[in-house]
Amino acid sequence: MKRCRFISHQGVDIYYIDFSDLKTVEEIDEVMIESKTFIRKQAMKSMFNLANIQNMHFNGEIKDLFVEFISGNADHVYQSAIVGVDGIRRIVFNAVLRLTGRDVRCHDSVDAALNWLAELKESLVVVE
């Protein structure tokens, strides 16, 4: 299954980045390169993203990759959500958010995150 793809949820296209179960820096970096290459070509503040980090390995090097990844995507992303932030990943993730200044919302499940992002995007639509 492709790790970076759009999921259509409630009529809203959400860019899904799947880091789940990845264990090496090389695997994680490969997914980051694929997704940031796409994201950074998009219009400013046009993307709604969901990252899944369930069971993903974390260490200092991976934290640094995420700081660059999240910071570098900021201009193109309107809102991001993330799932799989538990235990040590929560501590590292909170540090990444402090370093990047980004507002990325944690959710307990992919469905909950998709629902939240779809509702957020729908609320931005102006009815004329």
KOLROVEX-679004 format. One line per 8 residues: for each residue z, x, y of C-alpha. Coordinates in steps of 0.02 Angstrom, whole numbers, plus 50000, padded with zeros to 5 digits. Layout:
BEGIN
Z:X:Y; ...
//
This chain:
BEGIN
50000:50000:50000; 49956:50062:50172; 50110:50114:50272; 50042:50072:50445; 49961:49902:50466; 49966:49740:50562; 50062:49594:50495; 50015:49424:50565
50175:49323:50581; 50179:49151:50661; 50010:49191:50738; 50072:49354:50816; 50006:49524:50764; 50148:49647:50738; 50116:49830:50697; 50218:49874:50543
50267:50055:50510; 50339:50079:50337; 50450:50233:50316; 50550:50152:50176; 50599:50263:50029; 50517:50419:50104; 50616:50575:50061; 50526:50725:50139
50489:50780:50316; 50306:50795:50269; 50294:50614:50208; 50383:50548:50362; 50279:50654:50480; 50118:50594:50397; 50164:50412:50433; 50214:50457:50611
50049:50545:50644; 49949:50397:50579; 50047:50270:50680; 50064:50366:50844; 49878:50409:50841; 49843:50222:50840; 49985:50165:50956; 49948:50292:51092
49768:50229:51107; 49826:50052:51146; 49846:49972:51317; 50008:49999:51409; 50152:49889:51348; 50038:49796:51229; 50117:49834:51060; 50250:49741:50963
50309:49857:50824; 50422:49847:50673; 50482:50003:50583; 50562:49997:50412; 50675:50146:50372; 50765:50073:50219; 50818:50212:50100; 50728:50343:50205
50802:50518:50206; 50874:50578:50373; 50917:50751:50433; 50914:50845:50599; 50729:50886:50586; 50684:50705:50552; 50795:50649:50697; 50697:50765:50812
50533:50693:50747; 50595:50518:50786; 50648:50566:50962; 50471:50628:50999; 50392:50481:50908; 50491:50346:50998; 50481:50432:51169; 50294:50464:51155
50255:50285:51107; 50359:50207:51248; 50217:50176:51371; 50116:50078:51243; 50254:49975:51162; 50322:49817:51239; 50459:49794:51108; 50509:49870:50943
50621:49815:50802; 50688:49913:50655; 50762:49873:50485; 50859:49983:50365; 50981:50055:50491; 51141:50074:50391; 51271:50206:50354; 51223:50378:50417
51055:50312:50477; 51149:50202:50603; 51236:50354:50677; 51073:50453:50688; 50976:50303:50753; 51103:50272:50892; 51086:50455:50943; 50896:50439:50946
50908:50285:51059; 51025:50375:51178; 50906:50523:51187; 50751:50416:51215; 50823:50280:51325; 50728:50150:51222; 50784:49976:51174; 50743:49956:50990
50829:49808:50907; 50905:49823:50734; 50885:49680:50611; 50952:49649:50436; 50783:49607:50358; 50597:49622:50387; 50585:49432:50402; 50721:49425:50535
50635:49562:50635; 50464:49480:50620; 50537:49314:50677; 50622:49394:50827; 50466:49490:50881; 50354:49337:50860; 50473:49228:50961; 50484:49361:51096
50296:49377:51111; 50273:49189:51113; 50401:49174:51253; 50294:49289:51359; 50142:49176:51353; 50122:49086:51518; 50072:48906:51505; 49950:48854:51642
//
